[in-house]
Amino acid sequence: MLSQLIKPVGWAGLLVCLLAGCSFVGKPEVRTLWGQTMGTSYSVSVVATETTAEQLDGKIRARLGEVNDAMSTYLPRSELSRFNDAAVGEWVEVSAITHEVIAEALDVARISGGAFDPTVGPLVDLWGFGPKPTTDQVPDADAIEAALDAIGWQAIELHPQDNRVRKTAPRELDLSGIAKGFAVDYVADLLEEEGIESYLVEVGGELRFAGRKPGGDAWRIAIETPESGQRNVYRVLEVTEGAMATSGDYRNYFEQDGVRYSHTLRPDTGYPIRHNLVSVTVIGERSAMTDAYATAFLVLGTDKARVLANELNMSVYLIEKTEDGFRSFESKRFTTLFGAASNDENSD
C-alpha cells in the first residue's frame, strides 16, 4: 500500500505537501512519496493512481541514490571524492551526470564572476560548515588566506570529447550548491519518461513542478519569511511549469561574541556574507540552475543580484532584512510572471 512508503520528512517537504493538497487514498489524485537522501529529505507528489505511485517509488529512490553515490563529499568512494583525491593534471573518469553537473557549475561560476564557486570546499570545511566536525569558531586570518589559495573554479577542466575532468592546480570540488537541484531534475525527467504530466518534486527545498492538480488548480509554493527559529510564509506563488530554489543565511550559521556568521561564504574574501540580503528565490526551467544561481545571487548582494538577474532575464525574488522587518525586490521577469506584491520594490 502507498501508506507504507511514507517516511519521516522535514518542514520543507511538509510545507510543499500541505500547499499541494496531498492525499494517500482513492482514485487518480495527488499522491506523495517521501524519503531521505543526500543528507536531507525529499518528497515527490504525482497526479496518478496508487498503483502507478507505488511503481515509481523504487525508480525514484534509485535515481536519487545514483546522484548521491556520484556527487557526495561524505562518501570516500564517490566520483567526487576520487576527483578530490587525484593528483594535479590527472584525468579522472566520471559518469555522464557528474560531468553534466560540473559543466553547469562552471557555467554559473563564470557568469556570476565567481560568486558561485564549486571549489569553495576548503573554506566551507575551515568555517565548520562541511562534512568535517564543526568548531563554531572564526578561523584565524592566516588559515583563511591558505584556504583561499586552494580555491578557484578556473583550475577545473572538462575533457572536450568524453566524461573526464582534471585540475590544473590543487583543488577540491564541492557540488552541494547544485547537486540537490540536479537530483530534482533527474527525478522530474524520470517522471516525464514514465508519462507523468503533473508532479511536484522537492529535494531539500529545491523544487520542480509541472501540470496541475485534479480540478485544475495550480501547485502552490511558499516562500518562507527569512527568520531564524520560525516557519512562516512570506509569499505564496501559483506555478504550473518550471523549477524554484531559495537560498538564505538565516538557518545555517553560528554566533561568536554576538556576531552571526552565515554558512554562505564569499569565495573572493573567504568570509561569510555581511550584507542585508537574507533570502533569494530563483525560478527557471531546471532546478540545477535555479539552485546554483540562488547561491550566486545571495553572495552578490541585492544591488549586484538585481543587475545580473535583469541582464540574464531571470525570475528572481530578493528579501532584505531592515530595522523594521523585511523588504522585497523583484526582477523584471518575476514581476511579469507573478505580479508585484504591495511591499515589493521594482527593479527598474
Order of alpha helices (4+ residues) and beta strands (2+ residues): alpha-beta-beta-alpha-alpha-beta-alpha-alpha-alpha-beta-beta-alpha-beta-beta-beta-beta-beta-beta-beta-beta-alpha-alpha-beta-beta-alpha-beta
